[in-house]
Amino acid sequence: SVQAVDVAGAPQHARTTLATSVPAVVRRSSGRWPVVPSGSDPSQRTTFLVDRSENWTPRKGDVVSDDSTSEEWTVEESRRPGGSYGLGHWELLSVRT
């Protein structure tokens, strides 16, 4: 599922589920990260590719959780990749929380 922050970008005190059981391609690599954040552990960085939706737009601070393991990641950046590959997907650069 994907959780949200408020309009100003501050974390909400009560989580609001925006989407559930969204299929995603998961990459556990730092290959497309523009800059490695200072003090971060590269093994904790994960990229999720998820289908675009009319219902929500992922933003920095959103939380992605794995339905089967309950692991959680915080979105550091969301991108819309160019080219035909990215037409229907969001690329979520995330850090395990």
C-alpha positions in Angstrom: 0.0 0.0 0.0 1.0 3.6 -0.4 0.6 6.1 2.4 0.5 9.9 2.1 1.8 13.2 3.5 -0.3 16.4 3.7 -0.4 19.1 1.1 2.5 20.9 2.6 4.6 17.7 2.5 4.6 17.1 6.2 3.9 13.6 7.4 0.3 13.0 8.5 -0.1 11.9 12.1 -2.7 9.3 11.0 -1.9 7.4 7.9 -4.3 7.4 5.0 -4.2 4.5 2.5 -4.2 5.8 -1.0 -3.8 2.5 -2.9 -3.6 -1.2 -1.9 -2.1 -4.3 -3.5 -0.5 -2.3 -6.3 1.7 -4.5 -8.5 5.3 -3.2 -8.6 8.6 -4.1 -10.2 11.3 -3.9 -7.4 14.9 -3.0 -8.0 17.3 -3.2 -5.0 20.0 -1.2 -6.6 21.3 2.4 -6.6 21.9 2.5 -10.4 19.4 5.3 -11.1 19.8 7.4 -8.0 21.2 10.8 -9.0 23.3 11.2 -5.8 23.8 8.8 -2.9 22.4 10.6 0.1 25.0 11.3 2.8 25.0 8.7 5.5 22.7 6.3 3.6 23.3 2.6 3.3 23.1 1.6 -0.4 21.6 -1.8 0.5 18.6 0.0 2.0 17.7 1.9 -1.2 15.1 0.4 -3.4 13.4 1.5 -6.6 9.8 0.6 -7.2 8.1 0.8 -10.7 4.4 1.1 -10.3 1.6 1.8 -12.8 0.4 5.3 -13.1 -3.1 5.9 -11.6 -5.7 8.6 -11.9 -6.3 8.2 -8.2 -2.9 9.3 -6.8 0.4 10.8 -7.6 3.3 9.5 -5.4 5.3 12.2 -3.6 8.4 12.5 -1.4 7.5 11.2 2.1 4.9 8.7 1.0 5.3 5.2 2.5 5.3 2.1 0.5 4.8 -1.2 2.3 5.0 -4.8 1.2 1.7 -6.6 1.7 3.4 -10.0 2.4 6.3 -8.9 4.7 5.1 -5.6 6.1 8.5 -4.0 5.3 8.2 -0.3 4.6 10.1 2.3 2.5 9.9 6.0 2.4 9.7 7.6 -1.0 12.7 10.0 -1.5 11.8 10.9 -5.1 9.2 10.0 -7.6 9.9 10.2 -11.4 8.1 9.7 -14.6 10.7 7.9 -16.8 10.9 9.1 -20.4 10.6 7.0 -23.5 8.0 4.3 -24.2 9.0 2.3 -21.2 8.0 5.1 -18.8 4.7 6.0 -20.4 2.5 4.2 -17.9 4.8 4.0 -14.8 6.1 5.9 -11.8 9.7 5.3 -10.6 9.8 5.6 -6.8 13.3 6.0 -5.4 12.8 4.8 -1.8 14.7 4.1 1.4 13.8 1.3 3.9 12.4 2.8 7.1 
